[in-house]
C-alpha cells in the first residue's frame, strides 16, 4: 500500500463515516469544540438516538472519542485520523499526477 498508516478496514470505516453529511457536520463541530451528545442532538432535526448512532459510526472509525464529564459524555474530534485520510488521498493524487505527466511526455515525443 502506498500509505500504510490506515489499515484496510480502518480506511473503510473512515470513508464510510465521512460519506454522510450529518456525520461530517458533527465531526466539524466536535473538532472545533467538544460537545455532549445531548448538545449535538439539539442541533439536528432527528432523534437523540439517531444522533447517537451517527456519533457511534464516527467513534468506530476513530474520528471522535468520548470522555465522561459528570453525567455527560463529551465527544471530541480526533484530527490525526483525518490527517491520515488526507495523506492517503494525497498519495492517490500523486499517482494520478505521475500518470498525467507520463501521458504528457508521450504526447510531446510525437
Biopython code that builds the backbone (N, CA, C, O; Angstrom):
import numpy as np
from Bio.PDB.StructureBuilder import StructureBuilder

atoms = [
    (1, "UNK", "N", (0.839, -1.185, 0.000)),
    (1, "UNK", "CA", (0.000, 0.000, 0.000)),
    (1, "UNK", "C", (0.874, 1.234, 0.000)),
    (1, "UNK", "O", (1.928, 1.266, 0.636)),
    (2, "UNK", "N", (0.440, 2.219, -0.699)),
    (2, "UNK", "CA", (1.208, 3.452, -0.808)),
    (2, "UNK", "C", (1.314, 4.145, 0.542)),
    (2, "UNK", "O", (2.397, 4.574, 0.942)),
    (3, "UNK", "N", (0.206, 4.253, 1.234)),
    (3, "UNK", "CA", (0.182, 4.893, 2.552)),
    (3, "UNK", "C", (-0.291, 3.847, 3.538)),
    (3, "UNK", "O", (-1.461, 3.464, 3.521)),
    (4, "UNK", "N", (0.602, 3.378, 4.400)),
    (4, "UNK", "CA", (0.263, 2.285, 5.282)),
    (4, "UNK", "C", (-0.272, 2.704, 6.633)),
    (4, "UNK", "O", (-0.455, 1.853, 7.504)),
    (5, "UNK", "N", (-0.529, 3.983, 6.841)),
    (5, "UNK", "CA", (-0.928, 4.427, 8.166)),
    (5, "UNK", "C", (-2.391, 4.127, 8.485)),
    (5, "UNK", "O", (-2.774, 4.168, 9.654)),
    (6, "UNK", "N", (-3.212, 3.832, 7.497)),
    (6, "UNK", "CA", (-4.587, 3.412, 7.738)),
    (6, "UNK", "C", (-4.707, 1.987, 7.230)),
    (6, "UNK", "O", (-4.382, 1.709, 6.076)),
    (7, "UNK", "N", (-5.170, 1.081, 8.082)),
    (7, "UNK", "CA", (-5.349, -0.298, 7.641)),
    (7, "UNK", "C", (-6.536, -0.367, 6.685)),
    (7, "UNK", "O", (-7.318, 0.580, 6.597)),
    (8, "UNK", "N", (-6.671, -1.461, 5.982)),
    (8, "UNK", "CA", (-7.773, -1.599, 5.024)),
    (8, "UNK", "C", (-9.122, -1.397, 5.673)),
    (8, "UNK", "O", (-9.929, -0.598, 5.199)),
    (9, "UNK", "N", (-9.377, -2.121, 6.765)),
    (9, "UNK", "CA", (-10.670, -1.991, 7.445)),
    (9, "UNK", "C", (-10.812, -0.604, 8.067)),
    (9, "UNK", "O", (-11.899, -0.025, 8.055)),
    (10, "UNK", "N", (-9.725, -0.074, 8.607)),
    (10, "UNK", "CA", (-9.762, 1.265, 9.193)),
    (10, "UNK", "C", (-10.069, 2.319, 8.138)),
    (10, "UNK", "O", (-10.823, 3.259, 8.387)),
    (11, "UNK", "N", (-9.486, 2.156, 6.973)),
    (11, "UNK", "CA", (-9.750, 3.092, 5.873)),
    (11, "UNK", "C", (-11.210, 3.030, 5.466)),
    (11, "UNK", "O", (-11.849, 4.060, 5.251)),
    (12, "UNK", "N", (-11.738, 1.813, 5.361)),
    (12, "UNK", "CA", (-13.155, 1.656, 5.002)),
    (12, "UNK", "C", (-14.054, 2.344, 6.024)),
    (12, "UNK", "O", (-15.015, 3.018, 5.654)),
    (13, "UNK", "N", (-13.747, 2.177, 7.298)),
    (13, "UNK", "CA", (-14.580, 2.794, 8.343)),
    (13, "UNK", "C", (-14.512, 4.321, 8.284)),
    (13, "UNK", "O", (-15.523, 5.000, 8.463)),
    (14, "UNK", "N", (-13.311, 4.858, 8.033)),
    (14, "UNK", "CA", (-13.154, 6.320, 7.964)),
    (14, "UNK", "C", (-13.963, 6.885, 6.804)),
    (14, "UNK", "O", (-14.713, 7.845, 6.984)),
    (15, "UNK", "N", (-13.822, 6.307, 5.624)),
    (15, "UNK", "CA", (-14.515, 6.872, 4.468)),
    (15, "UNK", "C", (-16.013, 6.584, 4.524)),
    (15, "UNK", "O", (-16.806, 7.380, 4.022)),
    (16, "UNK", "N", (-16.410, 5.477, 5.115)),
    (16, "UNK", "CA", (-17.841, 5.230, 5.329)),
    (16, "UNK", "C", (-18.409, 6.310, 6.256)),
    (16, "UNK", "O", (-19.477, 6.861, 5.990)),
    (17, "UNK", "N", (-17.701, 6.605, 7.328)),
    (17, "UNK", "CA", (-18.178, 7.619, 8.271)),
    (17, "UNK", "C", (-18.251, 8.994, 7.612)),
    (17, "UNK", "O", (-19.185, 9.755, 7.862)),
    (18, "UNK", "N", (-17.279, 9.307, 6.782)),
    (18, "UNK", "CA", (-17.242, 10.622, 6.144)),
    (18, "UNK", "C", (-18.203, 10.733, 4.966)),
    (18, "UNK", "O", (-18.412, 11.828, 4.446)),
    (19, "UNK", "N", (-18.785, 9.629, 4.543)),
    (19, "UNK", "CA", (-19.693, 9.638, 3.389)),
    (19, "UNK", "C", (-21.041, 10.272, 3.708)),
    (19, "UNK", "O", (-21.831, 10.514, 2.795)),
    (20, "UNK", "N", (-21.321, 10.543, 4.961)),
    (20, "UNK", "CA", (-22.612, 11.080, 5.367)),
    (20, "UNK", "C", (-22.451, 12.551, 5.789)),
    (20, "UNK", "O", (-21.573, 12.886, 6.584)),
    (21, "UNK", "N", (-23.309, 13.416, 5.246)),
    (21, "UNK", "CA", (-23.210, 14.858, 5.515)),
    (21, "UNK", "C", (-23.418, 15.188, 6.994)),
    (21, "UNK", "O", (-22.745, 16.068, 7.532)),
    (22, "UNK", "N", (-24.334, 14.498, 7.645)),
    (22, "UNK", "CA", (-24.568, 14.772, 9.074)),
    (22, "UNK", "C", (-23.331, 14.410, 9.886)),
    (22, "UNK", "O", (-22.935, 15.153, 10.785)),
    (23, "UNK", "N", (-22.728, 13.280, 9.573)),
    (23, "UNK", "CA", (-21.521, 12.884, 10.324)),
    (23, "UNK", "C", (-20.374, 13.862, 10.066)),
    (23, "UNK", "O", (-19.620, 14.190, 10.982)),
    (24, "UNK", "N", (-20.241, 14.329, 8.823)),
    (24, "UNK", "CA", (-19.192, 15.333, 8.551)),
    (24, "UNK", "C", (-19.461, 16.604, 9.343)),
    (24, "UNK", "O", (-18.530, 17.214, 9.869)),
    (25, "UNK", "N", (-20.712, 17.005, 9.433)),
    (25, "UNK", "CA", (-21.057, 18.206, 10.194)),
    (25, "UNK", "C", (-20.775, 18.010, 11.679)),
    (25, "UNK", "O", (-20.228, 18.898, 12.333)),
    (26, "UNK", "N", (-21.144, 16.856, 12.206)),
    (26, "UNK", "CA", (-20.854, 16.564, 13.619)),
    (26, "UNK", "C", (-19.352, 16.610, 13.852)),
    (26, "UNK", "O", (-18.889, 17.177, 14.842)),
    (27, "UNK", "N", (-18.596, 16.016, 12.947)),
    (27, "UNK", "CA", (-17.137, 15.985, 13.102)),
    (27, "UNK", "C", (-16.558, 17.409, 13.133)),
    (27, "UNK", "O", (-15.709, 17.718, 13.969)),
    (28, "UNK", "N", (-17.014, 18.255, 12.234)),
    (28, "UNK", "CA", (-16.524, 19.646, 12.219)),
    (28, "UNK", "C", (-16.829, 20.319, 13.560)),
    (28, "UNK", "O", (-15.973, 20.992, 14.135)),
    (29, "UNK", "N", (-18.046, 20.131, 14.044)),
    (29, "UNK", "CA", (-18.427, 20.780, 15.303)),
    (29, "UNK", "C", (-17.574, 20.298, 16.474)),
    (29, "UNK", "O", (-17.140, 21.108, 17.294)),
    (30, "UNK", "N", (-17.327, 18.995, 16.564)),
    (30, "UNK", "CA", (-16.580, 18.490, 17.730)),
    (30, "UNK", "C", (-15.081, 18.697, 17.598)),
    (30, "UNK", "O", (-14.359, 18.646, 18.593)),
    (31, "UNK", "N", (-14.602, 18.930, 16.372)),
    (31, "UNK", "CA", (-13.191, 19.311, 16.229)),
    (31, "UNK", "C", (-13.009, 20.730, 16.759)),
    (31, "UNK", "O", (-12.026, 21.034, 17.436)),
    (32, "UNK", "N", (-13.977, 21.596, 16.438)),
    (32, "UNK", "CA", (-13.896, 22.990, 16.934)),
    (32, "UNK", "C", (-13.971, 23.046, 18.448)),
    (32, "UNK", "O", (-13.229, 23.783, 19.098)),
    (33, "UNK", "N", (-14.887, 22.246, 19.001)),
    (33, "UNK", "CA", (-15.080, 22.256, 20.450)),
    (33, "UNK", "C", (-15.831, 20.995, 20.848)),
    (33, "UNK", "O", (-16.853, 20.663, 20.248)),
    (34, "UNK", "N", (-15.337, 20.302, 21.842)),
    (34, "UNK", "CA", (-16.020, 19.104, 22.314)),
    (34, "UNK", "C", (-17.439, 19.424, 22.747)),
    (34, "UNK", "O", (-17.688, 20.461, 23.362)),
    (35, "UNK", "N", (-18.372, 18.533, 22.426)),
    (35, "UNK", "CA", (-19.774, 18.737, 22.777)),
    (35, "UNK", "C", (-20.358, 17.410, 23.249)),
    (35, "UNK", "O", (-19.913, 16.337, 22.842)),
    (36, "UNK", "N", (-21.352, 17.504, 24.106)),
    (36, "UNK", "CA", (-22.037, 16.286, 24.540)),
    (36, "UNK", "C", (-22.972, 15.827, 23.428)),
    (36, "UNK", "O", (-23.320, 16.594, 22.529)),
    (37, "UNK", "N", (-23.368, 14.568, 23.508)),
    (37, "UNK", "CA", (-24.301, 14.039, 22.517)),
    (37, "UNK", "C", (-25.630, 14.786, 22.628)),
    (37, "UNK", "O", (-26.292, 15.022, 21.617)),
    (38, "UNK", "N", (-26.023, 15.156, 23.842)),
    (38, "UNK", "CA", (-27.255, 15.928, 24.030)),
    (38, "UNK", "C", (-27.177, 17.280, 23.328)),
    (38, "UNK", "O", (-28.129, 17.694, 22.666)),
    (39, "UNK", "N", (-26.039, 17.969, 23.471)),
    (39, "UNK", "CA", (-25.867, 19.251, 22.776)),
    (39, "UNK", "C", (-25.939, 19.067, 21.267)),
    (39, "UNK", "O", (-26.560, 19.860, 20.560)),
    (40, "UNK", "N", (-25.300, 18.016, 20.788)),
    (40, "UNK", "CA", (-25.331, 17.749, 19.345)),
    (40, "UNK", "C", (-26.750, 17.448, 18.879)),
    (40, "UNK", "O", (-27.175, 17.913, 17.822)),
    (41, "UNK", "N", (-27.482, 16.664, 19.674)),
    (41, "UNK", "CA", (-28.838, 16.257, 19.281)),
    (41, "UNK", "C", (-29.768, 17.460, 19.126)),
    (41, "UNK", "O", (-30.707, 17.408, 18.333)),
    (42, "UNK", "N", (-29.523, 18.541, 19.869)),
    (42, "UNK", "CA", (-30.362, 19.742, 19.752)),
    (42, "UNK", "C", (-30.157, 20.464, 18.418)),
    (42, "UNK", "O", (-30.984, 21.281, 18.012)),
    (43, "UNK", "N", (-29.057, 20.155, 17.746)),
    (43, "UNK", "CA", (-28.710, 20.875, 16.514)),
    (43, "UNK", "C", (-29.292, 20.253, 15.254)),
    (43, "UNK", "O", (-29.239, 20.864, 14.187)),
    (44, "UNK", "N", (-29.842, 19.057, 15.355)),
    (44, "UNK", "CA", (-30.278, 18.344, 14.151)),
    (44, "UNK", "C", (-31.752, 17.963, 14.257)),
    (44, "UNK", "O", (-32.247, 17.652, 15.340)),
    (45, "UNK", "N", (-32.451, 17.992, 13.111)),
    (45, "UNK", "CA", (-33.876, 17.620, 13.115)),
    (45, "UNK", "C", (-34.059, 16.106, 13.076)),
    (45, "UNK", "O", (-34.687, 15.562, 12.167)),
    (46, "UNK", "N", (-33.508, 15.454, 14.059)),
    (46, "UNK", "CA", (-33.634, 13.993, 14.167)),
    (46, "UNK", "C", (-33.601, 13.637, 15.646)),
    (46, "UNK", "O", (-33.311, 14.477, 16.498)),
    (47, "UNK", "N", (-33.898, 12.397, 15.929)),
    (47, "UNK", "CA", (-33.970, 11.977, 17.325)),
    (47, "UNK", "C", (-32.584, 11.925, 17.971)),
    (47, "UNK", "O", (-31.559, 11.870, 17.290)),
    (48, "UNK", "N", (-32.586, 11.943, 19.300)),
    (48, "UNK", "CA", (-31.339, 11.780, 20.049)),
    (48, "UNK", "C", (-30.660, 10.470, 19.660)),
    (48, "UNK", "O", (-29.444, 10.416, 19.480)),
    (49, "UNK", "N", (-31.473, 9.409, 19.534)),
    (49, "UNK", "CA", (-30.914, 8.093, 19.184)),
    (49, "UNK", "C", (-30.232, 8.109, 17.818)),
    (49, "UNK", "O", (-29.193, 7.477, 17.630)),
    (50, "UNK", "N", (-30.823, 8.837, 16.862)),
    (50, "UNK", "CA", (-30.215, 8.915, 15.527)),
    (50, "UNK", "C", (-28.870, 9.629, 15.585)),
    (50, "UNK", "O", (-27.907, 9.204, 14.947)),
    (51, "UNK", "N", (-28.808, 10.718, 16.355)),
    (51, "UNK", "CA", (-27.538, 11.437, 16.501)),
    (51, "UNK", "C", (-26.515, 10.541, 17.200)),
    (51, "UNK", "O", (-25.341, 10.506, 16.831)),
    (52, "UNK", "N", (-26.982, 9.829, 18.203)),
    (52, "UNK", "CA", (-26.096, 8.916, 18.926)),
    (52, "UNK", "C", (-25.530, 7.846, 17.987)),
    (52, "UNK", "O", (-24.368, 7.459, 18.112)),
    (53, "UNK", "N", (-26.350, 7.372, 17.054)),
    (53, "UNK", "CA", (-25.860, 6.379, 16.082)),
    (53, "UNK", "C", (-24.805, 6.992, 15.163)),
    (53, "UNK", "O", (-23.812, 6.343, 14.836)),
    (54, "UNK", "N", (-25.021, 8.244, 14.745)),
    (54, "UNK", "CA", (-24.004, 8.907, 13.914)),
    (54, "UNK", "C", (-22.685, 9.028, 14.683)),
    (54, "UNK", "O", (-21.611, 8.780, 14.136)),
    (55, "UNK", "N", (-22.782, 9.407, 15.942)),
    (55, "UNK", "CA", (-21.566, 9.534, 16.760)),
    (55, "UNK", "C", (-20.885, 8.171, 16.908)),
    (55, "UNK", "O", (-19.657, 8.084, 16.895)),
    (56, "UNK", "N", (-21.674, 7.117, 17.047)),
    (56, "UNK", "CA", (-21.100, 5.779, 17.184)),
    (56, "UNK", "C", (-20.340, 5.379, 15.922)),
    (56, "UNK", "O", (-19.283, 4.754, 16.011)),
    (57, "UNK", "N", (-20.864, 5.729, 14.752)),
    (57, "UNK", "CA", (-20.162, 5.430, 13.498)),
    (57, "UNK", "C", (-18.831, 6.185, 13.459)),
    (57, "UNK", "O", (-17.803, 5.631, 13.070)),
    (58, "UNK", "N", (-18.864, 7.449, 13.866)),
    (58, "UNK", "CA", (-17.628, 8.246, 13.906)),
    (58, "UNK", "C", (-16.640, 7.675, 14.919)),
    (58, "UNK", "O", (-15.432, 7.681, 14.685)),
    (59, "UNK", "N", (-17.145, 7.194, 16.023)),
    (59, "UNK", "CA", (-16.283, 6.634, 17.068)),
    (59, "UNK", "C", (-15.645, 5.322, 16.591)),
    (59, "UNK", "O", (-14.464, 5.084, 16.841)),
    (60, "UNK", "N", (-16.421, 4.470, 15.907)),
    (60, "UNK", "CA", (-15.858, 3.212, 15.372)),
    (60, "UNK", "C", (-14.751, 3.498, 14.359)),
    (60, "UNK", "O", (-13.807, 2.718, 14.234)),
    (61, "UNK", "N", (-14.861, 4.602, 13.643)),
    (61, "UNK", "CA", (-13.838, 4.985, 12.673)),
    (61, "UNK", "C", (-12.664, 5.710, 13.336)),
    (61, "UNK", "O", (-11.710, 6.099, 12.663)),
    (62, "UNK", "N", (-12.740, 5.888, 14.650)),
    (62, "UNK", "CA", (-11.704, 6.585, 15.437)),
    (62, "UNK", "C", (-11.594, 8.062, 15.068)),
    (62, "UNK", "O", (-10.575, 8.699, 15.333)),
    (63, "UNK", "N", (-12.646, 8.601, 14.455)),
    (63, "UNK", "CA", (-12.644, 10.022, 14.110)),
    (63, "UNK", "C", (-13.040, 10.892, 15.295)),
    (63, "UNK", "O", (-12.734, 12.084, 15.315)),
    (64, "UNK", "N", (-13.715, 10.312, 16.280)),
    (64, "UNK", "CA", (-14.061, 11.016, 17.509)),
    (64, "UNK", "C", (-13.797, 10.100, 18.691)),
    (64, "UNK", "O", (-13.682, 8.884, 18.541)),
    (65, "UNK", "N", (-13.703, 10.697, 19.855)),
    (65, "UNK", "CA", (-13.625, 9.904, 21.084)),
    (65, "UNK", "C", (-14.563, 10.552, 22.099)),
    (65, "UNK", "O", (-14.903, 11.731, 21.992)),
    (66, "UNK", "N", (-14.969, 9.765, 23.073)),
    (66, "UNK", "CA", (-15.871, 10.273, 24.102)),
    (66, "UNK", "C", (-15.184, 10.167, 25.451)),
    (66, "UNK", "O", (-14.528, 9.174, 25.763)),
    (67, "UNK", "N", (-15.350, 11.210, 26.236)),
    (67, "UNK", "CA", (-14.860, 11.190, 27.615)),
    (67, "UNK", "C", (-16.010, 11.601, 28.519)),
    (67, "UNK", "O", (-16.856, 12.415, 28.148)),
    (68, "UNK", "N", (-16.023, 11.032, 29.691)),
    (68, "UNK", "CA", (-17.104, 11.311, 30.634)),
    (68, "UNK", "C", (-16.824, 12.605, 31.383)),
    (68, "UNK", "O", (-15.727, 12.816, 31.899)),
    (69, "UNK", "N", (-17.843, 13.474, 31.435)),
    (69, "UNK", "CA", (-17.789, 14.696, 32.247)),
    (69, "UNK", "C", (-19.085, 14.731, 33.040)),
    (69, "UNK", "O", (-20.128, 15.162, 32.549)),
    (70, "UNK", "N", (-18.992, 14.270, 34.271)),
    (70, "UNK", "CA", (-20.199, 14.173, 35.091)),
    (70, "UNK", "C", (-21.139, 13.147, 34.500)),
    (70, "UNK", "O", (-20.765, 11.994, 34.284)),
    (71, "UNK", "N", (-22.365, 13.574, 34.240)),
    (71, "UNK", "CA", (-23.357, 12.672, 33.666)),
    (71, "UNK", "C", (-23.314, 12.628, 32.140)),
    (71, "UNK", "O", (-24.007, 11.824, 31.516)),
    (72, "UNK", "N", (-22.498, 13.494, 31.547)),
    (72, "UNK", "CA", (-22.460, 13.595, 30.090)),
    (72, "UNK", "C", (-21.211, 12.939, 29.515)),
    (72, "UNK", "O", (-20.183, 12.804, 30.179)),
    (73, "UNK", "N", (-21.340, 12.542, 28.271)),
    (73, "UNK", "CA", (-20.184, 12.063, 27.518)),
    (73, "UNK", "C", (-19.848, 13.151, 26.506)),
    (73, "UNK", "O", (-20.682, 13.526, 25.681)),
    (74, "UNK", "N", (-18.628, 13.650, 26.577)),
    (74, "UNK", "CA", (-18.194, 14.714, 25.683)),
    (74, "UNK", "C", (-17.507, 14.089, 24.471)),
    (74, "UNK", "O", (-16.589, 13.279, 24.600)),
    (75, "UNK", "N", (-17.974, 14.486, 23.302)),
    (75, "UNK", "CA", (-17.434, 13.976, 22.042)),
    (75, "UNK", "C", (-16.408, 14.982, 21.533)),
    (75, "UNK", "O", (-16.699, 16.172, 21.419)),
    (76, "UNK", "N", (-15.204, 14.496, 21.227)),
    (76, "UNK", "CA", (-14.164, 15.375, 20.664)),
    (76, "UNK", "C", (-13.603, 14.736, 19.398)),
    (76, "UNK", "O", (-13.563, 13.512, 19.265)),
    (77, "UNK", "N", (-13.179, 15.576, 18.488)),
    (77, "UNK", "CA", (-12.644, 15.094, 17.209)),
    (77, "UNK", "C", (-11.210, 14.622, 17.336)),
    (77, "UNK", "O", (-10.428, 15.166, 18.116)),
    (78, "UNK", "N", (-10.874, 13.601, 16.558)),
    (78, "UNK", "CA", (-9.508, 13.066, 16.521)),
    (78, "UNK", "C", (-8.888, 13.475, 15.182)),
    (78, "UNK", "O", (-9.077, 12.808, 14.164)),
    (79, "UNK", "N", (-8.156, 14.570, 15.205)),
    (79, "UNK", "CA", (-7.643, 15.171, 13.981)),
    (79, "UNK", "C", (-6.615, 14.280, 13.285)),
    (79, "UNK", "O", (-6.511, 14.296, 12.058)),
    (80, "UNK", "N", (-5.854, 13.502, 14.061)),
    (80, "UNK", "CA", (-4.797, 12.684, 13.448)),
    (80, "UNK", "C", (-5.368, 11.671, 12.459)),
    (80, "UNK", "O", (-4.742, 11.404, 11.434)),
    (81, "UNK", "N", (-6.528, 11.107, 12.737)),
    (81, "UNK", "CA", (-7.136, 10.154, 11.799)),
    (81, "UNK", "C", (-7.517, 10.870, 10.508)),
    (81, "UNK", "O", (-7.358, 10.318, 9.419)),
    (82, "UNK", "N", (-8.017, 12.093, 10.626)),
    (82, "UNK", "CA", (-8.320, 12.886, 9.423)),
    (82, "UNK", "C", (-7.051, 13.178, 8.632)),
    (82, "UNK", "O", (-7.065, 13.143, 7.401)),
    (83, "UNK", "N", (-5.969, 13.462, 9.320)),
    (83, "UNK", "CA", (-4.704, 13.726, 8.631)),
    (83, "UNK", "C", (-4.242, 12.486, 7.865)),
    (83, "UNK", "O", (-3.754, 12.593, 6.740)),
    (84, "UNK", "N", (-4.400, 11.302, 8.482)),
    (84, "UNK", "CA", (-4.005, 10.070, 7.782)),
    (84, "UNK", "C", (-4.855, 9.856, 6.538)),
    (84, "UNK", "O", (-4.345, 9.442, 5.497)),
    (85, "UNK", "N", (-6.152, 10.138, 6.646)),
    (85, "UNK", "CA", (-7.029, 10.010, 5.478)),
    (85, "UNK", "C", (-6.611, 11.010, 4.395)),
    (85, "UNK", "O", (-6.610, 10.680, 3.210)),
    (86, "UNK", "N", (-6.261, 12.217, 4.802)),
    (86, "UNK", "CA", (-5.813, 13.232, 3.831)),
    (86, "UNK", "C", (-4.528, 12.785, 3.148)),
    (86, "UNK", "O", (-4.356, 12.976, 1.944)),
    (87, "UNK", "N", (-3.614, 12.180, 3.936)),
    (87, "UNK", "CA", (-2.364, 11.696, 3.328)),
    (87, "UNK", "C", (-2.638, 10.586, 2.317)),
    (87, "UNK", "O", (-1.976, 10.511, 1.282)),
    (88, "UNK", "N", (-3.612, 9.725, 2.614)),
    (88, "UNK", "CA", (-3.982, 8.670, 1.674)),
    (88, "UNK", "C", (-4.505, 9.280, 0.373)),
    (88, "UNK", "O", (-4.117, 8.848, -0.712)),
    (89, "UNK", "N", (-5.380, 10.277, 0.475)),
    (89, "UNK", "CA", (-5.897, 10.946, -0.723)),
    (89, "UNK", "C", (-4.777, 11.662, -1.473)),
    (89, "UNK", "O", (-4.766, 11.684, -2.704)),
    (90, "UNK", "N", (-3.828, 12.252, -0.726)),
    (90, "UNK", "CA", (-2.683, 12.899, -1.374)),
    (90, "UNK", "C", (-1.861, 11.883, -2.167)),
    (90, "UNK", "O", (-1.373, 12.184, -3.257)),
    (91, "UNK", "N", (-1.710, 10.668, -1.607)),
    (91, "UNK", "CA", (-0.951, 9.625, -2.316)),
    (91, "UNK", "C", (-1.655, 9.247, -3.612)),
    (91, "UNK", "O", (-1.002, 9.062, -4.638)),
    (92, "UNK", "N", (-2.979, 9.129, -3.577)),
    (92, "UNK", "CA", (-3.723, 8.826, -4.812)),
    (92, "UNK", "C", (-3.576, 9.957, -5.821)),
    (92, "UNK", "O", (-3.430, 9.711, -7.018)),
    (93, "UNK", "N", (-3.614, 11.200, -5.338)),
    (93, "UNK", "CA", (-3.448, 12.339, -6.238)),
    (93, "UNK", "C", (-2.069, 12.307, -6.888)),
    (93, "UNK", "O", (-1.934, 12.606, -8.075)),
    (94, "UNK", "N", (-1.043, 11.946, -6.113)),
    (94, "UNK", "CA", (0.313, 11.888, -6.654)),
    (94, "UNK", "C", (0.405, 10.822, -7.742)),
    (94, "UNK", "O", (1.044, 11.045, -8.770)),
    (95, "UNK", "N", (-0.224, 9.670, -7.530)),
    (95, "UNK", "CA", (-0.243, 8.628, -8.570)),
    (95, "UNK", "C", (-0.885, 9.181, -9.838)),
    (95, "UNK", "O", (-0.365, 8.995, -10.939)),
    (96, "UNK", "N", (-2.012, 9.859, -9.678)),
    (96, "UNK", "CA", (-2.703, 10.430, -10.830)),
    (96, "UNK", "C", (-1.811, 11.468, -11.532)),
    (96, "UNK", "O", (-1.746, 11.497, -12.761)),
    (97, "UNK", "N", (-1.130, 12.311, -10.763)),
    (97, "UNK", "CA", (-0.263, 13.333, -11.369)),
    (97, "UNK", "C", (0.890, 12.697, -12.135)),
    (97, "UNK", "O", (1.264, 13.170, -13.208)),
    (98, "UNK", "N", (1.459, 11.611, -11.576)),
    (98, "UNK", "CA", (2.546, 10.924, -12.281)),
    (98, "UNK", "C", (2.054, 10.338, -13.600)),
    (98, "UNK", "O", (2.751, 10.434, -14.610)),
    (99, "UNK", "N", (0.890, 9.744, -13.610)),
    (99, "UNK", "CA", (0.334, 9.195, -14.849)),
    (99, "UNK", "C", (0.074, 10.295, -15.865)),
    (99, "UNK", "O", (0.385, 10.141, -17.046)),
    (100, "UNK", "N", (-0.495, 11.402, -15.410)),
    (100, "UNK", "CA", (-0.753, 12.522, -16.321)),
    (100, "UNK", "C", (0.571, 13.044, -16.887)),
    (100, "UNK", "O", (0.647, 13.414, -18.059)),
    (101, "UNK", "N", (1.611, 13.071, -16.053)),
    (101, "UNK", "CA", (2.919, 13.526, -16.508)),
    (101, "UNK", "C", (3.493, 12.594, -17.566)),
    (101, "UNK", "O", (4.087, 13.046, -18.545)),
    (102, "UNK", "N", (3.312, 11.285, -17.366)),
    (102, "UNK", "CA", (3.813, 10.323, -18.363)),
    (102, "UNK", "C", (3.064, 10.475, -19.684)),
    (102, "UNK", "O", (3.666, 10.381, -20.754)),
    (103, "UNK", "N", (1.766, 10.708, -19.614)),
    (103, "UNK", "CA", (0.976, 10.917, -20.835)),
    (103, "UNK", "C", (1.482, 12.157, -21.572)),
    (103, "UNK", "O", (1.614, 12.147, -22.796)),
    (104, "UNK", "N", (1.765, 13.234, -20.816)),
    (104, "UNK", "CA", (2.312, 14.448, -21.445)),
    (104, "UNK", "C", (3.649, 14.165, -22.106)),
    (104, "UNK", "O", (3.922, 14.659, -23.200)),
    (105, "UNK", "N", (4.492, 13.363, -21.439)),
    (105, "UNK", "CA", (5.799, 13.015, -22.014)),
    (105, "UNK", "C", (5.623, 12.260, -23.324)),
    (105, "UNK", "O", (6.298, 12.551, -24.311)),
    (106, "UNK", "N", (4.722, 11.299, -23.329)),
    (106, "UNK", "CA", (4.473, 10.504, -24.549)),
    (106, "UNK", "C", (3.962, 11.402, -25.668)),
    (106, "UNK", "O", (4.398, 11.284, -26.813)),
    (107, "UNK", "N", (3.048, 12.291, -25.341)),
    (107, "UNK", "CA", (2.484, 13.169, -26.366)),
    (107, "UNK", "C", (3.518, 14.158, -26.897)),
    (107, "UNK", "O", (3.478, 14.525, -28.071)),
    (108, "UNK", "N", (4.442, 14.589, -26.041)),
    (108, "UNK", "CA", (5.455, 15.545, -26.502)),
    (108, "UNK", "C", (6.518, 14.874, -27.374)),
    (108, "UNK", "O", (7.188, 15.555, -28.150)),
    (109, "UNK", "N", (6.684, 13.554, -27.260)),
    (109, "UNK", "CA", (7.638, 12.826, -28.095)),
    (109, "UNK", "C", (7.172, 12.748, -29.538)),
    (109, "UNK", "O", (7.995, 12.634, -30.446)),
    (110, "UNK", "N", (5.873, 12.807, -29.764)),
    (110, "UNK", "CA", (5.349, 12.636, -31.131)),
    (110, "UNK", "C", (5.400, 13.892, -31.929)),
    (110, "UNK", "O", (4.996, 13.902, -33.091)),
]
sb = StructureBuilder()
sb.init_structure("model")
sb.init_model(0)
sb.init_chain("A")
sb.init_seg("    ")
for serial, (resi, resn, name, xyz) in enumerate(atoms, 1):
    if name == "N":
        sb.init_residue(resn, " ", resi, " ")
    sb.init_atom(name, np.array(xyz, "f"), 0.0, 1.0, " ", f" {name:<3s}", serial, name[0])
structure = sb.get_structure()
